[in-house]
């Protein structure tokens, strides 16, 4: 599409009036004597309300023409739409305003016919200007009305291209209430390094010693490395510690060294290496292979390992499942003792073995489909994916990059040059720090700001309400939200493109009906073009102390993507007991067309996952039933022995799952029998691939794998019972 220079923006011309002091005095005196001096109050001058605000559009021509470019104040960047009618672009002013002027600086591809519309809620629109004879250039439109949302709705293009705006400016006044500032420093627990920082290794070692075994501690850390090369580094990563590079590409920040997780603190057992992450770095491992021996809630994202990757602890002790996404491992990945693992949209030089369940989607170099022997479930592509937002440095300015959605993805999002997506300056984020209240957080959201939670623990006495489309809620260092007084920690409206990422919700001692809700009950809007994503959002009930929640996560919105979550009713720690940390249901999906990639849900008193929406899909599911059931009667589900780990409702006609396992370890009463791990209606559209159930050392047994299909587990040998395909 041709790019032309925009016409210069000029303020409306007005006559200059020059009066001498004498003339002013005489005029005022005469007006006073005649009793005609105006008595009406002065009006606030119109101000530019739209710049830097959240903006959405019906489409964009390519990754270089995002909607945000129309409100960035830069006449050299632009939004451009797809080549079809109609198309629209709208800006959220953050609060209700009196709007009196809209300026449209069109590129060559302008609208011949369009409307300017106002809305107070983003759904009901009033037309304040319309034309069918526009001529492009820069249009200054004098309008009048109250709006929070302003939309330009194009109905006829003037060229064969789409619609294209250099700038979309909205002027007016607000009520003048206090504004919460965006941006600012990241707080003391975000530790920033550059290659010249003295004693980097000493600081890393200090934090690791503090966090190595602090499984339920309150300290949180984010380690950030500016672009450059770092030599002789071994960053050992403990609990509630995240490490990441600050480049736009992983190769911008290179360690000649390692980012290591091992299990020395737990006698070589890695099954409790939770709540940590590594992102956006390139590694040249000292010995050729980097060790990342983790289990749940420990993502390895956007990493480039210029060597091999070992997923087992020293001595090959137990390890129980993890997650890789958007990463390139040049050498071989060795899971060794890992019982299960999911890898998405990555490339690997090889994969050596598998224990129970190794699942791949969109992975170049992945082993071929062969479940159950070897236990590889392999999809060539991932149906829909959008990588997690991340913090980076653009020069000396912090920004958050929100990657674009991909359909049928295979390989990394960054391997072929500049990644596609949107960069958002930190000034458009409320940087949340410990002590912030739910009221302040919600006021920031209402103002139009995104949220960046710095490392810490946050108690909220009311629900955090994310009501605006495309809002980003990003946590650093496993920032933790605890709802007090039985409230729901966070609710998301039924809007497009919300991105929740990188935080932990920890249930409070008073029972919450839910902890996270994506969309209200009855949600029905179509979000296929711009889904809400839930990524590295972890939920915990008990463990750090008593906690209760009836249902941990409820997804009501259509088209949502759950990309790596661990929803966990604690089986160890403080505040643990069949009734002490009561939590009947883990994840409930009511929305249609919801996709889960990397779904870890464990130990709930009843159903771990219930799926009521149509056309749901899950790629990789890992589950353990509650260890602490006191007896068979406690889990009896009518005439069924036990509650399925993953239940698809009888009303559902279409559903599909790949690479899914459920394990039992009834250590209070090993005689408990579980009828099945999976329950689903027998219909042509309901299909599963690569299912297994396992009795761990004979502590409880499964009668079947899914419904009445699949052999029972038996004995103490911990051998899976498998179903390759159902039905």
ZAKEKOL-347795 format. One line per field, with one value per residue (C-alpha): x, y, z. Coordinates in Angstrom, 2 decimals, always signed. Example, Ala and Ser with C-alpha at 12.3 -4.5 7.8 and 13.67 -1.06 7.14 Angstrom:
X	(+12.30; +13.67)
Y	(-4.50; -1.06)
Z	(+7.80; +7.14)
This chain:
X	(+0.00; +1.47; +2.49; +2.25; +2.98; +0.04; -1.18; +0.13; -2.17; -2.95; -4.90; -7.94; -6.88; -8.34; -7.90; -5.20; -6.45; -4.07; -5.31; -3.40; -3.82; -5.75; -8.18; -8.76; -9.41; -11.82; -13.68; -14.07; -15.18; -17.78; -19.09; -19.40; -21.17; -23.62; -24.21; -23.42; -20.24; -20.68; -21.50; -21.15; -18.22; -15.14; -15.06; -12.08; -10.19; -10.59; -7.65; -6.42; -8.01; -7.19; -3.40; -1.94; -5.36; -6.54; -7.71; -9.26; -10.14; -12.11; -8.90; -5.38; -3.61; -0.41; +1.71; +3.16; -0.17; -1.78; -4.72; -2.50; -0.50; -3.47; -3.34; +0.42; +0.95; +3.35; +2.39; +4.75; +2.88; -0.59; -3.42; -4.55; -7.45; -8.17; -9.27; -13.03; -16.11; -17.17; -14.26; -13.98; -11.54; -12.49; -10.70; -11.48; -10.95; -10.74; -13.54; -16.65; -15.86; -17.56; -16.26; -16.32; -13.85; -12.52; -9.53; -8.93; -5.61; -6.18; -3.47; -4.02; -6.40; -9.22; -12.94; -15.36; -18.30; -18.11; -19.75; -18.32; -20.12; -20.18; -20.85; -20.81; -20.55; -18.84; -21.94; -24.66; -23.64; -24.96; -23.97; -22.63; -21.28; -21.79; -20.80; -20.81; -18.68; -15.48; -12.31; -9.58; -6.68; -7.03; -10.61; -11.45; -14.97; -16.79; -19.04; -20.93; -21.81; -20.74; -18.73; -16.17; -15.78; -15.43; -15.62; -14.99; -17.09; -16.16; -18.78; -17.18; -13.49; -12.12; -9.42; -8.98; -7.01; -8.41; -8.93; -5.79; -5.35; -2.12; -3.84; -7.26; -7.56; -10.40; -10.62; -12.82; -12.96; -13.42; -14.77; -11.27; -11.19; -7.86; -5.91; -3.77; -0.38; +0.96; +4.53; +7.10; +9.75; +9.31; +10.00; +12.76; +12.05; +12.62; +16.40; +17.79; +21.24; +23.35; +26.65; +28.64; +26.78; +29.35; +29.07; +26.08; +26.74; +26.91; +23.51; +21.95; +23.35; +22.06; +18.50; +18.67; +19.80; +16.80; +14.30; +15.67; +13.38; +10.90; +7.99; +5.31; +7.27; +6.14; +9.16; +8.92; +11.63; +11.87; +15.38; +15.69; +18.73; +19.28; +20.32; +23.96; +26.28; +26.86; +29.79; +30.25; +26.68; +24.82; +21.46; +19.90; +16.17; +14.25; +10.64; +8.74; +11.65; +11.34; +14.29; +13.98; +15.83; +14.81; +15.31; +12.59; +14.21; +15.69; +19.02; +19.30; +20.30; +22.86; +24.27; +27.52; +26.27; +23.13; +19.72; +19.41; +16.74; +17.79; +16.40; +19.18; +16.93; +14.50; +17.00; +17.00; +13.20; +11.94; +8.20; +7.85; +9.86; +6.92; +6.29; +9.25; +9.97; +12.59; +11.80; +13.34; +17.00; +19.64; +21.89; +25.27; +25.35; +28.79; +28.74; +26.62; +23.34; +21.15; +19.27; +15.62; +14.24; +10.78; +7.23; +4.09; +3.84; +7.37; +7.17; +10.16; +9.08; +10.71; +14.11; +16.95; +19.19; +22.29; +22.84; +20.80; +18.14; +17.92; +14.52; +15.54; +17.33; +20.83; +20.64; +17.47; +15.13; +11.37; +10.00; +6.39; +5.60; +6.28; +5.84; +7.90; +6.56; +7.93; +11.44; +14.30; +16.53; +19.33; +20.36; +18.43; +15.82; +16.18; +13.14; +14.56; +12.55; +9.88; +6.49; +4.75; +5.56; +3.94; +5.84; +4.13; +5.12; +8.85; +11.73; +13.98; +17.07; +15.79; +13.84; +15.26; +12.53; +9.26; +7.74; +3.92; +2.78; +4.87; +2.67; +3.71; +1.83; +3.44; +6.94; +9.57; +11.71; +9.16; +9.01; +6.31; +2.92; +3.31; +1.22; +1.30; +4.70; +6.63; +4.08; +4.23; +1.10; +2.07; +0.07; +1.74; +0.37; -1.38; -4.89; -4.76; -2.09; -0.92; +2.26; +2.41; +3.01; +6.45; +8.37; +11.27; +13.46; +13.09; +16.23; +15.91; +12.10; +10.24; +7.45; +5.26; +5.11; +1.83; +2.42; -0.13; -2.49; -1.35; -3.50; -2.03; +1.27; +4.43; +7.80; +8.64; +7.02; +10.39; +12.57; +11.89; +12.75; +10.78; +7.88; +4.36; +2.38; +1.95; +4.34; +2.71; +4.70; +4.89; +3.21; -0.05; +0.26; -0.59; +2.50; +0.93; +3.00; +2.36; -0.16; -2.28; -5.99; -8.61; -10.30; -7.16; -6.54; -10.10; -9.84; -6.73; -8.56; -11.54; -9.15; -7.98; -4.67; -3.32; -1.94; +1.65; +1.86; +5.35; +6.57; +4.67; +1.57; -1.66; -4.72; -7.91; -11.18; -13.21; -13.07; -10.64; -12.89; -11.29; -14.02; -12.14; -11.25; -7.55; -6.54; -3.26; -2.85; +0.77; +2.52; +6.24; +7.90; +4.74; +2.88; +0.20; -3.39; -5.30; -9.04; -10.24; -13.74; -14.78; -14.74; -13.79; -10.23; -10.71; -13.52; -13.17; -16.04; -17.25; -14.97; -12.28; -8.62; -7.99; -4.58; -4.03; -0.49; +2.13; +0.43; -0.84; -4.24; -4.17; -7.51; -8.25; -9.54; -13.15; -14.72; -14.89; -17.54; -14.94; -11.38; -11.15; -14.06; -13.47; -16.74; -19.96; -22.56; -24.42; -21.57; -22.23; -20.10; -17.92; -14.22; -12.72; -10.79; -9.38; -9.74; -9.02; -5.92; -5.04; -1.31; +0.87; -1.97; -1.82; -4.45; -3.81; -6.20; -4.32; -0.63; +0.45; -2.33; -6.02; -7.95; -11.33; -13.10; -16.09; -14.84; -11.39; -11.66; -14.79; -14.56; -17.82; -16.50; -16.41; -13.10; -10.90; -7.44; -6.15; -2.42; -0.64; -2.31; -1.88; -5.02; -4.10; -5.87; -2.86; -1.91; +0.89; +1.88; -0.20; -3.98; -4.42; -7.20; -10.28; -12.45; -9.75; -8.99; -12.29; -12.51; -15.06; -14.31; -11.15; -11.97; -15.44; -15.76; -19.14; -17.97; -17.97; -14.83; -12.50; -8.99; -6.72; -3.04; -1.31; -4.06; -2.81; -5.60; -5.18; -6.66; -10.16; -12.81; -15.14; -14.61; -11.25; -12.46; -16.06; -16.69; -20.13; -19.24; -19.39; -16.35; -13.91; -10.38; -7.63; -4.07; -2.32; -4.03; -2.29; -4.18; -3.92; -7.05; -7.21; -4.82; -6.66; -10.13; -10.91; -12.88; -14.93; -18.10; -16.43; -15.98; -19.04; -20.86; -24.33; -23.92; -20.46; -17.27; -15.49; -15.70; -13.97; -10.85; -12.16; -15.86; -17.53; -21.22; -23.80; -25.25; -22.02; -21.95; -18.40; -15.23; -11.68; -8.67; -5.09; -2.44; -4.38; -3.53; -5.09; -3.30; -4.55; -2.70; -5.29; -2.84; -5.39; -7.48; -5.63; -8.70; -10.63; -11.76; -12.27; -14.64; -12.72; -10.45; -12.49; -16.20; -17.79; -20.89; -20.53; -21.18; -19.46; -18.17; -16.62; -13.13; -10.03; -6.49; -3.74; -5.54; -4.04; -4.72; -2.14; -2.36; +0.70; +2.16; -1.27; -2.77; -6.28; -7.19; -9.07; -11.64; -11.47; -9.80; -12.85; -16.46; -16.41; -13.53; -9.97; -8.45; -8.32; -5.09; -3.86; -1.12; +1.66; +3.73; +2.53; +1.90; -0.54; -3.76; -4.11; -6.68; -5.09; -8.33; -11.90; -14.36)
Y	(+0.00; +3.44; +5.72; +9.46; +12.43; +13.53; +17.03; +19.18; +19.61; +23.27; +24.72; +26.77; +30.29; +33.20; +36.96; +38.27; +41.01; +43.44; +45.87; +48.34; +48.47; +51.73; +50.21; +47.24; +49.47; +51.68; +48.68; +47.09; +50.39; +51.05; +47.49; +47.80; +51.15; +49.84; +46.66; +44.42; +42.67; +38.91; +36.95; +33.37; +31.32; +30.74; +27.42; +25.06; +25.00; +21.79; +19.40; +16.43; +13.42; +10.57; +10.44; +7.24; +5.88; +2.34; +2.00; -0.92; -1.49; -3.90; -5.02; -4.00; -4.33; -5.77; -5.80; -2.39; -0.57; -1.19; +0.81; +2.32; +4.18; +6.48; +7.88; +7.95; +11.60; +10.60; +11.81; +9.24; +6.18; +5.11; +2.65; +0.86; -1.57; -4.55; -3.83; -4.14; -2.30; -1.54; -0.92; +1.00; +2.37; +3.46; +5.08; +4.70; +8.07; +6.37; +8.39; +10.25; +13.53; +16.42; +16.11; +19.11; +18.32; +15.35; +15.70; +13.01; +13.07; +10.65; +8.94; +8.51; +5.66; +7.67; +7.22; +8.65; +7.82; +7.45; +8.26; +9.60; +7.98; +8.49; +5.94; +5.96; +2.17; +0.87; -0.92; +1.68; +4.31; +7.76; +9.37; +12.93; +13.41; +11.62; +12.20; +10.43; +13.01; +13.28; +14.24; +13.06; +15.13; +16.53; +17.03; +19.07; +18.21; +20.31; +17.94; +18.00; +15.40; +13.28; +10.13; +7.78; +5.97; +7.69; +5.67; +6.39; +3.96; +3.81; +2.58; +3.40; +3.65; +6.20; +3.83; +0.12; -0.04; -0.02; +2.93; +4.61; +7.32; +9.00; +10.46; +10.24; +13.07; +13.74; +17.05; +18.00; +18.33; +15.97; +16.65; +17.47; +14.69; +13.34; +11.28; +8.28; +8.62; +5.90; +4.66; +5.25; +3.09; -0.67; -0.93; -2.57; -6.19; -5.65; -6.00; -4.59; -5.57; -4.43; -5.96; -3.41; -4.08; -5.16; -8.54; -9.81; -13.39; -12.41; -10.69; -13.64; -16.06; -13.92; -13.93; -17.67; -18.49; -16.58; -18.14; -21.65; -23.39; -20.57; -22.52; -20.57; -17.42; -13.85; -12.45; -12.03; -11.07; -10.13; -10.21; -8.08; -8.05; -5.22; -6.17; -7.18; -10.10; -11.46; -13.78; -16.55; -16.40; -19.18; -17.77; -20.31; -19.65; -20.29; -19.85; -16.71; -15.61; -14.69; -13.95; -12.28; -10.28; -6.75; -7.05; -7.29; -10.54; -13.26; -13.00; -9.35; -10.56; -13.38; -15.32; -17.16; -19.32; -20.93; -20.34; -23.27; -25.04; -28.12; -29.90; -29.98; -28.27; -31.25; -34.12; -34.36; -34.49; -31.84; -32.47; -29.32; -26.93; -24.59; -20.83; -19.49; -18.61; -17.86; -15.70; -13.84; -14.83; -16.57; -19.05; -20.55; -23.21; -23.66; -27.46; -27.47; -28.30; -26.10; -27.71; -26.72; -29.32; -28.09; -29.26; -27.09; -23.29; -22.86; -21.67; -21.55; -18.99; -17.17; -18.70; -19.56; -22.31; -22.63; -26.17; -28.87; -28.69; -31.16; -31.24; -33.60; -32.90; -34.02; -37.76; -38.03; -37.85; -37.44; -34.56; -33.98; -31.87; -28.49; -26.15; -24.67; -22.12; -19.88; -21.20; -22.51; -25.26; -25.86; -29.15; -32.06; -31.81; -34.59; -34.99; -38.17; -38.63; -36.10; -37.83; -35.39; -32.25; -29.88; -27.92; -25.38; -23.30; -23.91; -25.68; -28.38; -30.13; -33.44; -35.11; -38.12; -39.99; -39.80; -41.42; -41.09; -38.09; -35.89; -33.54; -31.18; -28.69; -26.50; -27.74; -28.01; -31.08; -32.74; -36.54; -38.10; -39.08; -42.47; -42.58; -44.74; -46.19; -43.90; -41.66; -38.82; -36.92; -34.56; -31.91; -30.24; -26.82; -25.04; -24.00; -20.50; -18.90; -15.51; -15.20; -13.68; -9.91; -8.97; -5.96; -4.68; -1.63; +0.55; +2.64; +3.82; +3.60; +0.67; -0.70; -3.78; -5.78; -7.56; -10.20; -10.67; -13.64; -16.52; -19.15; -22.56; -21.58; -23.67; -22.57; -19.43; -16.04; -14.26; -16.46; -14.62; -11.04; -8.43; -10.06; -8.97; -7.15; -3.88; -1.92; -0.01; +2.54; +2.03; +5.44; +3.73; +1.27; +1.77; +0.32; -1.47; -1.71; -3.49; -1.56; -0.57; -1.02; -2.58; +0.83; +2.46; -0.43; -0.18; +3.60; +3.14; +0.65; +3.01; +5.75; +3.62; +2.36; -1.16; -2.87; -3.93; -5.65; -5.42; -8.36; -8.58; -9.85; -7.86; -8.18; -6.92; -6.31; -5.97; -7.45; -6.12; -5.43; -5.50; -3.99; -2.45; -4.31; -5.05; -4.36; -5.97; -7.21; -8.34; -9.55; -9.51; -11.98; -14.04; -11.09; -12.60; -11.41; -12.57; -11.83; -10.92; -11.35; -13.96; -11.71; -12.83; -11.67; -10.65; -10.45; -9.74; -8.29; -9.93; -7.78; -8.36; -9.00; -8.83; -10.27; -11.70; -12.94; -13.77; -13.64; -15.90; -15.76; -17.23; -17.99; -16.25; -17.93; -16.84; -18.88; -17.12; -18.32; -17.91; -16.60; -15.65; -15.07; -14.50; -13.00; -12.77; -15.54; -15.56; -14.06; -14.46; -11.96; -13.30; -12.81; -15.07; -12.21; -10.98; -13.47; -12.98; -14.88; -16.26; -17.07; -18.18; -17.28; -19.67; -20.26; -21.77; -22.84; -23.53; -24.22; -20.75; -20.78; -21.67; -20.85; -21.75; -21.26; -23.06; -22.77; -21.43; -20.34; -19.83; -19.04; -17.68; -15.73; -17.38; -17.96; -17.49; -19.07; -20.60; -20.88; -22.56; -22.44; -24.45; -24.44; -26.19; -27.16; -27.68; -31.19; -29.93; -26.81; -24.90; -24.81; -28.19; -30.67; -32.16; -29.40; -26.91; -25.87; -26.99; -26.30; -28.37; -27.35; -26.28; -24.94; -24.57; -23.60; -22.30; -20.34; -21.75; -22.23; -22.06; -23.48; -24.67; -25.19; -26.53; -27.14; -28.28; -28.73; -30.77; -32.08; -30.60; -32.12; -32.83; -32.14; -30.72; -29.58; -29.28; -28.27; -27.04; -24.92; -26.16; -26.81; -26.74; -28.04; -28.99; -29.72; -31.32; -31.86; -32.91; -33.86; -35.54; -36.34; -35.09; -37.09; -36.47; -37.95; -39.60; -42.53; -43.77; -42.07; -38.65; -38.75; -40.78; -39.07; -40.63; -44.07; -43.21; -43.86; -40.55; -37.38; -37.39; -35.27; -33.91; -33.96; -32.90; -32.21; -34.49; -31.49; -30.89; -32.06; -31.13; -31.34; -32.58; -33.27; -34.42; -35.67; -35.90; -37.70; -38.18; -39.75; -40.87; -41.07; -41.63; -41.76; -41.44; -44.39; -46.40; -48.62; -45.84; -46.73; -44.15; -45.19; -43.18; -40.21; -38.80; -38.53; -37.44; -38.02; -40.62; -38.52; -38.28; -34.78; -35.64; -37.09; -37.69; -38.71; -39.93; -40.54; -42.21; -42.83; -43.91; -45.20; -43.91; -46.84; -48.44; -45.68; -45.96; -47.37; -46.43; -48.83; -47.28; -44.46; -42.71; -43.63; -47.45; -47.65; -48.61; -51.21; -50.77; -49.85; -52.40; -53.20; -50.91; -50.81; -47.34; -48.43; -46.27; -47.56; -45.91; -45.17; -43.99; -42.70; -42.31; -43.30)
Z	(+0.00; -0.88; +1.94; +1.40; +3.56; +5.64; +5.24; +8.10; +11.06; +11.71; +14.60; +13.59; +12.72; +14.72; +14.73; +16.98; +19.23; +20.88; +23.45; +25.47; +29.20; +28.82; +26.37; +28.65; +31.64; +29.70; +28.27; +31.68; +33.25; +30.59; +30.80; +34.56; +34.39; +31.82; +33.83; +30.92; +32.12; +31.42; +34.55; +33.18; +34.51; +32.36; +30.49; +30.50; +27.23; +25.18; +25.58; +23.58; +25.28; +22.92; +22.73; +24.16; +25.08; +24.44; +20.85; +18.97; +15.34; +13.21; +11.47; +10.58; +7.25; +8.76; +11.89; +11.07; +10.99; +14.40; +15.70; +18.41; +15.74; +15.16; +18.72; +19.34; +18.39; +15.60; +12.12; +10.61; +11.91; +10.91; +11.33; +8.18; +7.84; +5.68; +2.09; +2.65; +3.90; +6.57; +8.97; +12.21; +14.77; +18.28; +21.18; +24.88; +26.56; +29.96; +31.50; +30.42; +28.67; +26.94; +23.37; +21.04; +18.27; +16.31; +13.96; +11.34; +9.47; +6.59; +4.60; +0.83; +1.59; +3.14; +3.78; +1.27; +3.52; +7.28; +10.61; +13.87; +16.78; +20.56; +23.30; +27.07; +27.41; +24.24; +22.98; +22.28; +19.72; +18.72; +15.41; +15.82; +12.29; +8.97; +5.37; +2.03; +0.20; +2.22; +0.34; +2.73; +3.97; +7.47; +8.61; +11.68; +12.80; +15.37; +17.27; +20.54; +23.12; +26.07; +25.43; +26.86; +23.54; +20.16; +16.95; +13.28; +11.25; +7.56; +5.09; +1.70; +0.75; -1.65; -2.98; -3.54; -0.30; +3.23; +5.56; +6.86; +9.50; +10.47; +13.52; +15.17; +17.72; +20.12; +21.99; +24.92; +28.69; +31.61; +35.07; +36.26; +38.87; +40.16; +37.66; +38.58; +36.92; +34.67; +34.59; +37.30; +38.92; +39.28; +43.00; +45.07; +44.15; +40.43; +40.10; +36.85; +35.54; +32.64; +31.50; +33.55; +36.83; +39.45; +41.17; +39.20; +40.26; +43.92; +43.77; +41.95; +44.52; +47.39; +46.04; +45.32; +48.86; +50.18; +47.74; +47.17; +49.67; +50.44; +48.96; +50.80; +51.59; +50.92; +49.04; +45.28; +42.76; +39.09; +37.62; +34.47; +32.19; +29.74; +26.21; +25.93; +26.66; +30.17; +30.82; +33.39; +34.70; +36.52; +37.53; +39.87; +40.09; +43.30; +44.35; +43.25; +41.09; +37.42; +35.16; +31.77; +29.17; +28.22; +24.48; +21.88; +20.74; +22.99; +21.19; +22.28; +25.77; +25.82; +28.77; +28.29; +31.10; +32.47; +33.99; +36.36; +38.36; +40.32; +43.38; +45.95; +48.49; +48.31; +48.22; +44.44; +44.08; +41.64; +42.09; +44.23; +42.05; +41.42; +40.87; +38.88; +35.26; +32.61; +29.59; +26.66; +27.00; +24.87; +26.66; +25.77; +28.51; +30.07; +29.69; +26.54; +28.31; +30.51; +33.42; +34.02; +36.44; +37.36; +37.82; +37.71; +37.33; +35.99; +32.37; +30.04; +27.42; +24.55; +25.29; +22.89; +24.23; +22.06; +23.24; +24.96; +27.68; +30.58; +32.31; +35.14; +38.42; +39.20; +39.85; +37.71; +40.69; +40.29; +38.25; +37.32; +34.35; +32.84; +29.92; +27.09; +24.61; +21.85; +22.43; +20.32; +21.69; +19.20; +20.77; +22.25; +24.99; +27.55; +29.82; +31.41; +34.64; +33.72; +33.91; +31.55; +29.59; +27.07; +24.41; +22.15; +19.10; +19.42; +17.70; +19.12; +17.80; +19.16; +21.97; +23.76; +25.64; +27.56; +30.64; +30.51; +28.48; +26.21; +24.15; +21.35; +19.20; +16.55; +17.42; +14.70; +15.33; +17.64; +17.60; +15.45; +16.83; +18.51; +21.70; +23.76; +22.88; +23.01; +24.75; +22.22; +21.22; +18.40; +16.55; +13.58; +14.50; +17.36; +16.25; +17.79; +19.94; +21.10; +23.08; +26.52; +26.82; +28.13; +29.40; +27.29; +26.75; +23.66; +24.05; +27.64; +27.74; +29.24; +27.09; +27.11; +23.89; +23.20; +20.50; +17.74; +17.49; +15.28; +13.60; +12.79; +14.40; +14.07; +15.43; +17.36; +16.89; +16.81; +14.59; +11.33; +12.21; +14.13; +15.97; +15.09; +17.73; +19.58; +21.80; +24.65; +26.70; +30.44; +30.84; +29.87; +32.78; +36.42; +38.08; +41.04; +44.20; +47.52; +49.58; +46.59; +47.25; +45.00; +44.84; +43.42; +41.02; +39.72; +39.41; +37.26; +35.07; +34.75; +33.74; +30.81; +32.20; +31.94; +35.08; +35.80; +39.18; +40.67; +42.80; +46.05; +47.83; +47.36; +49.59; +47.94; +49.77; +46.58; +43.10; +40.50; +37.50; +34.06; +31.87; +28.95; +25.76; +25.17; +28.77; +29.82; +33.40; +33.70; +36.83; +37.55; +39.90; +40.49; +42.02; +44.25; +44.75; +47.85; +48.04; +51.53; +52.94; +50.38; +47.30; +43.79; +43.13; +39.49; +36.93; +33.23; +31.19; +27.96; +25.81; +23.21; +23.73; +27.49; +28.35; +31.84; +32.45; +35.03; +38.42; +41.20; +42.89; +46.39; +48.06; +51.34; +54.52; +53.87; +51.06; +47.70; +45.25; +42.48; +42.29; +38.61; +36.21; +32.48; +31.27; +33.27; +33.22; +29.93; +27.90; +24.18; +22.22; +19.41; +20.20; +17.54; +15.94; +19.26; +22.12; +25.79; +26.93; +30.36; +30.45; +33.35; +35.70; +38.63; +41.32; +44.74; +47.48; +50.72; +51.19; +52.24; +54.83; +55.04; +51.88; +50.42; +47.10; +45.62; +42.01; +41.24; +37.58; +35.51; +31.78; +30.38; +27.39; +23.98; +22.15; +25.24; +25.28; +28.52; +27.82; +30.71; +34.07; +37.25; +39.36; +42.60; +45.76; +48.01; +49.11; +51.41; +53.31; +55.87; +55.94; +54.26; +55.00; +53.34; +54.81; +55.83; +52.24; +50.77; +47.03; +45.13; +41.54; +39.75; +36.27; +34.74; +31.07; +29.91; +26.87; +23.34; +21.24; +24.24; +23.74; +26.56; +25.80; +28.89; +31.47; +34.89; +37.50; +40.68; +43.93; +43.99; +46.24; +43.31; +39.58; +38.64; +35.19; +33.95; +30.34; +29.25; +26.20; +22.63; +20.43; +23.31; +22.81; +25.25; +24.21; +27.22; +30.54; +33.75; +36.89; +40.25; +42.21; +45.81; +47.98; +51.22; +50.63; +53.97; +52.51; +49.56; +50.80; +50.78; +47.00; +46.03; +43.15; +43.28; +41.74; +40.39; +42.30; +42.44; +40.38; +37.01; +36.70; +33.37; +32.62; +29.37; +29.97; +28.37; +26.51; +24.57; +20.94; +19.91; +21.97; +21.44; +23.63; +23.11; +25.55; +28.80; +32.05; +35.48; +38.45; +41.85; +45.15; +47.85; +50.72; +53.55; +52.30; +49.62; +49.11; +47.32; +43.79; +41.06; +38.23; +35.61; +35.08; +32.16; +31.51; +28.21; +26.10; +23.36; +20.27; +16.88; +17.62; +20.99; +20.53; +22.65; +21.74; +24.05; +27.37; +30.41; +34.09; +36.68; +40.22; +42.06; +44.00; +44.37; +46.52; +45.12; +41.70; +38.53; +37.12; +33.61; +31.68; +30.15; +30.89; +30.84; +28.37; +29.26; +31.53; +35.29; +37.01; +39.52; +41.95; +43.03; +39.84; +38.72; +35.13; +33.12; +31.63; +28.23; +25.53; +22.30; +20.78; +22.02; +20.81)
